[in-house]
Amino acid sequence: MTLDKLDQPNAYLIYETAVGHVEKVRAEDEIAELFSKISILYDLKNIAYLAVNIPGMPINDPYLAVTYSSEWVKHYRKNRYVEIDPTIRKGFSEMLPFDWHHLPTSQSPRLEHFFGEASDFGVGRQGLTVPVRGQLGERAIFSIASDLPLRAWENVRGLYMRDFQVLATHFHQMMLRLQGIERDEAMLARREIECLFWTSEGKSAEECAMILGLSARTVRAYLENARRKLDVVTTTQAVAKALKLDLLSPQL
């Protein structure tokens, strides 16, 4: 069964499996295996994560984790492609995810050449970048690439866009945890974040339960825990405060 033909329960099982893989990582040397598992789940060619302005780290020392070939990384650095790479420029200046297919590469021969070389080096023919804004002032971009034909990629992207957005945030939180960085604000559990997020999207407890594979009673319990941790009275106040503190990640 291909990814674009999966029904919602199976799609959610893939999401749960992916998040579970992220949460099990305890050391940086496990990230390569993590990326490999996620790539298999979603039929991806490559995954890349780049973070800057990380508390406690030198300002010119970004955090980078990629599955690109060493040849492409070397070629990229040699040609100083970081200066023109639109996924980095756009990723650090905007908040919403964007598909590489929609980047204005045709307006610049150098960009066309850049993406042509990226494809030749096995980066992937299609791609998506998800910006992440951290509560502590850090910024990151989470990019995925695929070798699927455009039509098939659009189907997968449409089906799993929410997965990719949430996974970007989970991976960012994992990176902070591995770096020993703790937030000063109340830490919400993953389920509490998910319930608040879907509530912010206008979903009822029953609808959240259906989406998350939980009972409505369990969803209400998670929302109650979130209200307590955020020191508010209503769920509406909890959503507003969580968004203000960037605990839900506004781009999800």
Residue pairs with C-beta under 8 A, 6 or more apart in sequence:
1 10
2 152
3 14
3 42
3 43
3 155
3 156
3 159
3 160
4 152
4 155
4 156
4 159
6 14
6 159
9 213
11 159
11 160
11 163
12 211
12 212
12 213
14 41
14 42
14 160
14 163
15 160
15 162
15 163
15 166
16 213
17 41
18 37
18 38
18 41
18 42
18 163
18 167
19 166
19 167
19 170
19 190
21 34
21 37
21 38
22 34
22 38
22 167
22 170
22 171
22 174
23 170
23 174
23 190
25 31
25 34
25 174
25 178
26 178
27 178
28 65
28 178
31 65
32 67
35 47
35 65
35 67
36 67
38 44
38 47
38 167
39 45
39 46
39 47
39 67
42 144
42 156
42 160
42 163
42 164
43 146
43 148
43 156
44 124
44 144
44 145
44 146
45 122
45 123
45 124
45 145
45 146
45 147
46 66
46 67
46 68
46 122
46 123
46 124
46 144
46 145
47 66
47 67
47 142
47 143
47 144
47 145
48 64
48 65
48 66
48 67
48 68
48 141
48 142
48 143
48 144
48 145
49 63
49 64
49 65
49 66
49 140
49 141
49 142
49 143
49 171
49 172
49 175
50 62
50 63
50 64
50 88
50 91
50 140
50 141
50 143
51 62
51 63
51 64
51 132
51 134
51 138
51 139
51 140
51 172
51 175
52 59
52 62
52 63
52 92
52 138
52 139
52 140
53 59
53 137
53 138
53 139
54 62
54 63
54 138
54 176
54 179
54 181
55 136
55 137
55 138
55 181
56 179
56 180
56 181
57 63
57 179
63 140
63 175
63 179
65 175
66 73
68 76
68 121
68 122
68 123
69 121
69 122
71 121
72 118
72 121
72 122
72 123
75 117
75 121
76 82
81 114
82 88
84 108
84 110
84 111
84 114
85 114
86 103
86 104
86 105
86 111
87 100
87 103
87 127
87 129
87 141
87 143
88 141
90 98
90 103
90 129
91 98
91 129
91 131
91 141
91 143
92 131
92 139
92 141
94 131
95 131
95 133
95 250
95 251
96 131
96 251
97 128
97 129
97 130
97 131
97 161
97 164
97 165
97 251
98 128
98 129
99 126
99 127
99 128
99 157
100 115
100 126
100 127
100 128
100 129
100 145
101 126
101 127
101 150
103 111
104 111
105 111
105 112
105 114
105 115
106 112
118 124
119 125
123 145
124 145
124 146
124 147
125 145
125 146
125 147
125 148
125 149
125 150
125 153
126 145
126 146
126 147
126 148
126 150
126 153
126 157
127 143
127 144
127 145
127 146
128 143
128 144
128 157
128 161
128 164
129 141
129 142
129 143
130 141
130 142
130 143
130 164
130 165
130 168
130 251
131 139
131 140
131 141
131 251
132 139
132 140
132 141
132 142
132 168
132 169
132 172
132 249
132 251
133 139
133 246
133 249
133 250
133 251
134 140
134 172
134 176
134 246
135 183
135 185
135 245
135 246
135 247
136 176
136 181
136 183
138 176
140 168
140 172
140 175
142 164
142 167
142 168
142 171
142 172
144 164
146 153
146 156
148 156
157 164
162 252
165 249
165 251
165 252
166 194
166 197
166 252
168 249
169 249
169 252
170 190
176 182
176 183
185 245
185 247
186 229
186 230
186 231
186 247
187 229
188 196
188 226
188 229
188 230
188 242
188 247
189 222
189 225
191 212
191 214
191 222
192 222
192 223
192 225
192 226
192 229
193 242
193 247
193 248
194 208
194 212
194 222
195 208
195 212
195 219
195 222
195 223
195 226
196 223
196 226
196 235
196 238
196 239
196 242
196 247
196 248
197 248
197 252
198 207
198 208
198 211
198 212
199 208
199 223
199 235
199 239
200 239
200 243
200 248
203 211
205 216
205 219
205 220
205 223
206 216
208 214
208 216
208 219
209 215
209 216
209 218
209 219
212 219
223 235
223 238
226 235
226 238
226 242
227 233
227 234
227 235
227 237
227 238
230 237
230 238
230 241
230 242
232 238
232 241
239 248
242 248
243 250
